[in-house]
Every structure is written in C-alpha cells, then in structure tokens.
Amino acid sequence: MKGAILISVGEAFFEDVVESLVAEGADYTPGFGGQVQLRDGAGRMFMLYPWGSDDVYGYQEGPFFPAGPEVEVPDMRAVVACVVACVVECRWEDLFVSTVGRLAGNLRRPMWVLDDRSVVWDASAVDPARVAL
C-alpha cells in the first residue's frame, strides 16, 4: 500500500480529521486502532489512522526536504513530542491530494504531508505528479 504521513500542530488533530472525514461519509472504527476509511465514487479508498508513539521516533532527525521554497518544514521533534500526525494509506495520488487538500481547507490549521521520499509538502498544495506515496 502506498501512503504518507499527515502532520499538524496542536491538540485534537486526529479527532478533527476524523470528524471532517466522517462528515464526508467515511467509516470510523475507533475500536480497531482508530481506523478511518473513505471511499470515493469509484470505490477507491483513502485510509487513515493515528500515528502511534512507537512509530514516530525514526522521523525525528530527517533529513527532510521542502517540496518548494514556500514550504517551511516543521520541527519534527516537536511533532514527535506531541504525536500530532496521522498515517495515510492510499494508492491513488489524485485521491490522496484532493482528500488532504479538503482536510487542510476544512480544518484551517497548519498541516503538512511527509511523503515516502522525506519531502514535506504544505497539505493544501501537494502536487499529484510529484508526491511519492
């Protein structure tokens, strides 16, 4: 499965993401690790779950690469300390980008995507042709 990590700052990030996706029709299973599944009209799936504290320590040091000059990479040690991140699994870059873009607009908080090549994107401006899931 292809995927990336969705990062933010502040409290209740995962809960806010869940609320936004459920409002779009996603299924949320809190008893199964907090898994959220959103299917689009073609049956393609965007799946998200909380980034567990055991998963985060490999992402503290980097190196991380901004997707462009306008992207300011967050302090990943602070992100790790707060564990305000979600793991996203999605096979389709266009579905990933559109869903993450809607989340960024709905939640109106700083959000980033950490892709599979350690590139950090502003969540509202991910390029589906360049993101590495």
MOJOWO-V857851 format. One record per backbone hydrogen bond with DSSP energy under -0.5 kcal/mol. CO is the residue of the C=O (numbers start at 1). NH is the residue of the N-H. Records with the same first field share a line. If there is no record, write none. Layout:
# MOJOWO-V857851
CO->NH, NH
This chain:
# MOJOWO-V857851
2->90
4->88
5->7, 114
6->86
7->112
10->13
12->16
13->17
14->18
15->19
16->20
17->21
18->22
19->23
20->24
21->24, 26
22->25
27->37
28->30
29->32, 34, 35
33->50
35->29
36->48
37->27
38->46
40->43
44->40
45->91
46->38
47->89
48->36
49->87
50->52
52->55, 56
56->59
57->60
65->120
68->71
70->72
71->73
74->76
75->78, 79
76->80
77->81
78->82
79->83, 84
83->85
84->8
85->51
86->6
87->49
88->4
89->47
91->93
92->96
93->97
94->98
95->99
96->100
97->101
98->102
99->103
100->104
101->105
102->106
103->107
104->108
110->9
111->123
112->7
113->115, 121
114->5
115->118
118->65
119->115, 121
120->67
121->113
122->125
126->128
127->130, 131
131->133
132->116
133->3
